[in-house]
Amino acid sequence: MAATGLGLGLCLCLLAAGCVLAVEAAGRPDGMNVLFIVVDDLRPVLGCYGDKLVKSPNIDQLASRSIVFNNAYAQQAVCAPSRVSFLTGRRPDTTRLYDFYSYWRVHAGNYSTMPQYFKENGYMTMSVGKVFHPGVSSNYHDDYPYSWSIPPFHPSTEKYENDKTCRGKDGRLYANLVCPVNVTEMPGGTLPDIQTTEEAIRLLKVMKTQKQKFFLAVGYHKPHIPLRYPQEFLKLYPLENITLAPDPWVPKKLPSVAYNPWMDIRQRDDVQALNVSFPYGPLPDDFQRQIRQSYYAAVSYLDMQVGRLLNALDDVGLSSSTMVVFTADHGWSLGEHGEWAKYSNFDVATRVPLMFYVPGMTSAAASQQGRIFPYLDPFSHNLGLVPQGQSKKVVELVSLFSTLAELAGLQVPPACPKTSFHVALCTEGASIVHYFNSSEEKVETEDGCEDNNRCHTEEPVAFSQYPRPSDTPQWNSDRPELKDIRIMGYSMRTIDYSPYYTEVVSEITFAFVLCACLKTHLQRTHRVWSPFCETSCSSVL
């Protein structure tokens, strides 16, 4: 249902800048709004995750009112497959998307999405910035009109993202990897994430007068490359304070199939000028420090945008009636074991931040004259805020669909059957709401669970996967097209697996090997082999 109870007037208002509808004041209906914030390429380098260097006061403040998951994992460490996975609640082997070049509704099944489900349950659903990956994988329109009540918003300056806008020491413009900029010199005098924040704030101001609940998804591009951000953020990270990764060398016994040759990094002008050898590099130490410095600066720039957005939620009086979810599509390697970017099953590429602010469930008492999210300047605030609650449970982004449905009081979609290509509404990730207040101690087996796929006694397990065109690094190893994929690597993580198990296969027999290994491990550690594990394994057959 699109714009239930508001009709065409609200849709036109939402699309027109500065428009305000005259609606009689009335109480909001039962149930909460949803502000869903997803970031591109953000690993958990945040103060709330224990990072001592990065300045992220606004995200840390959100964490101080939230339940924070320390071990959350993406299902594939590349943009389109990860986003389609968590937005549909299906794993990449079910969406059949491992690259950027197919639309799941055509090539896999007509699966409902998380925003579509909220829309069909009476929510106004809105997308700002990068939520779905643009292009073929979301049918060129971010899955509109299925998922969204109004056409998604993309910043007008997004088209300049890969242009030559980085000023070099010689005064010329380049398409660099490391790209601190004077914003006033940029096309339009702004940057895409700034425009995204402004549009999201505008929509919040419109929605504050409405009776209808909303699902607002806001997608930020940084710290995705190029690392283009306002140059003043460099001041937060003097280069002399930046170290190399703790393990910056390619391990001697690293299986070559596990390595990604970071081709997107190599294509940038400043990296090309270094004439780095393929496939193992390495990059010069001083340039490695510059990349890490700019990544951290881009994270603080992101933090400023998140702070402005959450402060606006306070300004319109919706902080106490809106749950906030903050996560990323995957992580990013910062020189660990000689790798950069994502494109692998390594922990630094698949582990993501994940936190939920739910009024009345996770939130602490309001502060500063009743404000929950007062804006904190990254240049002057370093409060060391700690999460309201933390969980060490291993969780997956594929569980977001079920989790948000439960938190919103909607009927949780059923678990998918073993073969679900024909099923429009089901999920392959169980809700994790039961972890919000649960003990971190080992849970013993319970009898009488009505839904075997939703029992909460299983060992939490996360599965990630990545395709390769060959067992040795190739020019297309990072982003192979479906026709070129010859190998799929699957990694499994549990809280006490040391630290995880990976199986690289070129035949379908991988599933039996992987699941047999998991089953043996759970039996050895006296954990439970649950029907959910069975479903997780069977979904890749």
Secondary structure as GFF3:
##gff-version 3
##sequence-region A 1 541
A	DSSP	alpha_helix	7	15	.	.	.	ID=ss1
A	DSSP	beta_strand	33	39	.	.	.	ID=ss2
A	DSSP	three_ten_helix	47	49	.	.	.	ID=ss3
A	DSSP	alpha_helix	57	63	.	.	.	ID=ss4
A	DSSP	beta_strand	67	73	.	.	.	ID=ss5
A	DSSP	alpha_helix	79	88	.	.	.	ID=ss6
A	DSSP	alpha_helix	92	95	.	.	.	ID=ss7
A	DSSP	alpha_helix	104	107	.	.	.	ID=ss8
A	DSSP	alpha_helix	114	120	.	.	.	ID=ss9
A	DSSP	beta_strand	124	129	.	.	.	ID=ss10
A	DSSP	three_ten_helix	136	138	.	.	.	ID=ss11
A	DSSP	three_ten_helix	156	160	.	.	.	ID=ss12
A	DSSP	beta_strand	166	167	.	.	.	ID=ss13
A	DSSP	beta_strand	173	174	.	.	.	ID=ss14
A	DSSP	beta_strand	178	181	.	.	.	ID=ss15
A	DSSP	three_ten_helix	183	185	.	.	.	ID=ss16
A	DSSP	three_ten_helix	187	189	.	.	.	ID=ss17
A	DSSP	alpha_helix	192	207	.	.	.	ID=ss18
A	DSSP	beta_strand	214	220	.	.	.	ID=ss19
A	DSSP	beta_strand	227	230	.	.	.	ID=ss20
A	DSSP	three_ten_helix	231	236	.	.	.	ID=ss21
A	DSSP	three_ten_helix	239	241	.	.	.	ID=ss22
A	DSSP	three_ten_helix	256	258	.	.	.	ID=ss23
A	DSSP	alpha_helix	263	266	.	.	.	ID=ss24
A	DSSP	alpha_helix	269	272	.	.	.	ID=ss25
A	DSSP	alpha_helix	285	315	.	.	.	ID=ss26
A	DSSP	beta_strand	322	328	.	.	.	ID=ss27
A	DSSP	beta_strand	333	334	.	.	.	ID=ss28
A	DSSP	three_ten_helix	336	338	.	.	.	ID=ss29
A	DSSP	beta_strand	340	341	.	.	.	ID=ss30
A	DSSP	alpha_helix	347	350	.	.	.	ID=ss31
A	DSSP	beta_strand	351	357	.	.	.	ID=ss32
A	DSSP	beta_strand	389	396	.	.	.	ID=ss33
A	DSSP	three_ten_helix	397	399	.	.	.	ID=ss34
A	DSSP	alpha_helix	400	407	.	.	.	ID=ss35
A	DSSP	three_ten_helix	433	435	.	.	.	ID=ss36
A	DSSP	three_ten_helix	452	454	.	.	.	ID=ss37
A	DSSP	beta_strand	462	468	.	.	.	ID=ss38
A	DSSP	three_ten_helix	482	484	.	.	.	ID=ss39
A	DSSP	beta_strand	487	493	.	.	.	ID=ss40
A	DSSP	beta_strand	500	505	.	.	.	ID=ss41
A	DSSP	alpha_helix	510	524	.	.	.	ID=ss42
A	DSSP	alpha_helix	531	538	.	.	.	ID=ss43
###
